[in-house]
């Protein structure tokens, strides 16, 4: 019997990915509750961004890094993950 979710390849890596995004959203909510405001700041790109904006930019950029890595290199995605973490640190620090 085919279930409704069997069309997607639900592996432990996929579940871990979605759990990480959920953990990021929960952490950002707690951070905003504990220290409200997080006023916009102007970074390298001269955009005024808030913490939520920077989280979105880092998650979107990380997705593109992984897709580019899969398209150009193929295997060893752990290196793309390390690059994505470094990218996220840069985004939260300077963007």
N, C-alpha and C positions, 0 to 999 in steps of 0.2 A: 504494500500500500504506500502510495506517495503522499507525503505530508506537504503542507503549504510551504514550509521552509526548506525543503530538500533541494530546491533549485539552486540555492546558494551553498557554496563550499564552506560550511561552518567547521573550521578547524580550531584548534586551541589558540593559534596565532590570531585568527580573526576575532575570537572572543576576547583575547587579551587586548587587542587594539581598541575594541569598543569599550572595554572596561577602563582602559587608560583615558579615553576621551571623557567618560563619565566621571572618573576621578578628578580630571582637570576641571570640569565644570563645577563639581562639588567643592573642590579646593578654592576656586575663584569666588564661589558664593560665600564660603566661610570667611575668606580674606576680606571681601566687601562688607560682610556683616561686622567683622571685628574692627576694621579700619575703613569706614565709609569714605566715599569720595574718590580717592585715587585720581585726583584731578588730571585733566588732559595735559600732556606735555608735548613739546615740539622736538622731534628727533632729527636724524640725518636726512630723512626724506622730506622734511619740512611739513609733515602732516601732524595735526594734533591728534594723538591717540590716547585712549584710556587703557587700563589693564585688559579689559575684555577685547578691545581692538587688537592689542598686541598678541593675546592668546589666539585669536582667530587668524591673524597674519602668520603666526608661527605654525599653527596646525595646517593651514592651507599650503604654506611653503614646504612643510615636511611631506605633505602628500605629493607635491610636485617633485621634490627631491627623490622620493621613493619611485615614482613613476619613471622619471628620467633614468634612474639607476637601473631599473628593470629593463628599460628599452635599450640602454647603451651598454651596460655591463652584463646584466643578467642575474647572476647568482651573488651570494654573500651579502644579503641585505642588512646584516648587522653593521656593516660599514656605513651604509646609507642611514641607519638609525643613529649612529654616532655623529655623522654629519648633521643630521636633523636636530639633535640635541644641542650641538654647538650653534647651529642657526637660531634655535629658539632662545638660547642665552644671549646671543647678539641682538635679537629682536627686542627682548625684554630690557636689555641694558641701554641700547642706543637708538632704537627706532621710536 
